[in-house]
Amino acid sequence: MKTTATATKLEGFFNLVEKRRAIRKYKQDNIPDEDIRRMLNAARLAPSANNSQPWTFIVVKDQKTKELLSRPSSQSFIVDANVIMVVLGDPSVSCCPAATWTTRDPIIATDHLVLAATALGYGTCWIATYESRPKEWIEEVKKVLKIPKHLHIIVLVAIGVPDENPPPRPRKNLQEISFSEEYGNSI
Ligand SMILES: Cc1cc2nc3c(=O)[nH]c(=O)nc-3n(C[C@H](O)[C@H](O)[C@H](O)COP(=O)(O)O)c2cc1C
């Protein structure tokens, strides 16, 4: 039997998941450092293979650096985000096999961060097309942000106060993506 307080908290969680959208237009309001710390702490608490935590995060607010980060993607909206979070993966601490989990674990932590940002009222957008980015640009970003050579840039997250309220984007229905006992058996 759920108490009213527990039921309200549960509703809060499901509302959060249902209300989150990719936001690509931001107001020019600042995000207080305390809120950024809460987002980072939510990321820090994420699970990881063998608890290896192969992630680090760089909080970018500098306009010139944001322009550099947005350059090859032709996604200029990210320059207007108050913060761009650069998520890094560390193959030297990552688990079994490192090449795979160096990406997976930081992505899990990033989703924690994104949900925390949503809970705090911010809009976010994942920016993740790194494999196809020019090598020279990756080198330049690493140099400007003083990222150690062995770390990988996994994803960027643009974060800001939303200046749009997009409707839900389509999703596959549950029957298409979930089965009972065997692939193909409807739930
Ligand atoms: C791994 C990943 C990479 C993404 N890369 C981009 C991107 O480069 N540019 C962009 O505008 N949106 C990007 N998105 C946002 C998706 O387009 C968006 O999440 C999807 O269309 C569903 O919309 P919703 O988040 O509003 O539900 C990315 C999302 C994820 C999870």
The ligand as a Tripos MOL2 file, in Angstrom:
@<TRIPOS>MOLECULE
LIG
   31    33     1     0     0
SMALL
NO_CHARGES

@<TRIPOS>ATOM
      1 C1         22.5330   10.0690  -28.2800 C.3       1 LIG1
      2 C2         21.6900   11.2290  -28.7690 C.ar      1 LIG1
      3 C3         22.2020   12.0910  -29.7360 C.ar      1 LIG1
      4 C4         21.4780   13.2050  -30.1580 C.ar      1 LIG1
      5 N1         22.0590   14.0980  -31.0210 N.ar      1 LIG1
      6 C5         21.3700   15.2170  -31.3580 C.ar      1 LIG1
      7 C6         21.9870   16.2140  -32.1490 C.ar      1 LIG1
      8 O1         23.1470   16.1040  -32.5480 O.2       1 LIG1
      9 N2         21.2490   17.3150  -32.4590 N.ar      1 LIG1
     10 C7         19.9650   17.4990  -32.0150 C.ar      1 LIG1
     11 O2         19.3690   18.5320  -32.3090 O.2       1 LIG1
     12 N3         19.3590   16.5550  -31.2590 N.ar      1 LIG1
     13 C8         20.0260   15.4350  -30.9080 C.ar      1 LIG1
     14 N4         19.4380   14.4960  -30.1060 N.ar      1 LIG1
     15 C9         18.0410   14.6820  -29.6430 C.3       1 LIG1
     16 C10        17.0810   13.7240  -30.3620 C.3       1 LIG1
     17 O3         16.8900   14.1670  -31.6890 O.3       1 LIG1
     18 C11        15.7570   13.6830  -29.5920 C.3       1 LIG1
     19 O4         15.9990   13.1820  -28.2930 O.3       1 LIG1
     20 C12        14.7340   12.7950  -30.2930 C.3       1 LIG1
     21 O5         14.3640   13.3640  -31.5190 O.3       1 LIG1
     22 C13        13.4640   12.5900  -29.4700 C.3       1 LIG1
     23 O6         12.9140   13.8390  -29.0950 O.3       1 LIG1
     24 P1         12.6760   14.1750  -27.5590 P.3       1 LIG1
     25 O7         14.0160   14.1120  -26.8510 O.co2     1 LIG1
     26 O8         12.1120   15.5760  -27.5230 O.co2     1 LIG1
     27 O9         11.7210   13.1790  -27.0020 O.co2     1 LIG1
     28 C14        20.1540   13.3910  -29.6710 C.ar      1 LIG1
     29 C15        19.6440   12.5100  -28.7050 C.ar      1 LIG1
     30 C16        20.4050   11.4570  -28.2420 C.ar      1 LIG1
     31 C17        19.8490   10.5640  -27.1540 C.3       1 LIG1
@<TRIPOS>BOND
     1     1     2 1
     2     2     3 ar
     3     2    30 ar
     4     3     4 ar
     5     4     5 ar
     6     4    28 ar
     7     5     6 ar
     8     6     7 ar
     9     6    13 1
    10     7     8 2
    11     7     9 ar
    12     9    10 ar
    13    10    11 2
    14    10    12 ar
    15    12    13 ar
    16    13    14 ar
    17    14    15 1
    18    14    28 ar
    19    15    16 1
    20    16    17 1
    21    16    18 1
    22    18    19 1
    23    18    20 1
    24    20    21 1
    25    20    22 1
    26    22    23 1
    27    23    24 1
    28    24    25 2
    29    24    26 1
    30    24    27 1
    31    28    29 ar
    32    29    30 ar
    33    30    31 1
@<TRIPOS>SUBSTRUCTURE
     1 LIG1         1 GROUP 0 **** ****
